[in-house]
Amino acid sequence: MLATLLLRALGVWVAIAVAEIVHGGLRVRLLNPRVGDHRARQMGVLTGSLIILAVAWLTVPWIGPTAPGEALAVGAVWTAAMLAFEVYFGRVVFQIPLKQVAADFDLRRGGLLGFGMVILFLSPLLVGRLRGLL
């Protein structure tokens, strides 16, 4: 049932968000002082993508997509929720100007977060195929 699939996807997204919050805190404390904020953010896209893929590997069988379209729907839920979360946290919690939030997505300025969002979107499909679910 699609509703169950999407509710499970949203529940797993909460786990991804918590993991990424912890990841971000560790990045700021451990990596920023060594390589600077900008480079640490770039490096964080790679490690964050690995976290997302690990969570997807563990949870996609439970979420239960049985077709590529369902896996992409899960990825769309995760991506939409994460984008909303990123903007909310940046603007409301940390009171960062929208231009600065958007800079993390701007390839011309070295922002790589867009790549992380692509991984987030595609991870249920990739994992589903690798695990033989789709």
Order of alpha helices (4+ residues) and beta strands (2+ residues): alpha-alpha-alpha-alpha-alpha-alpha
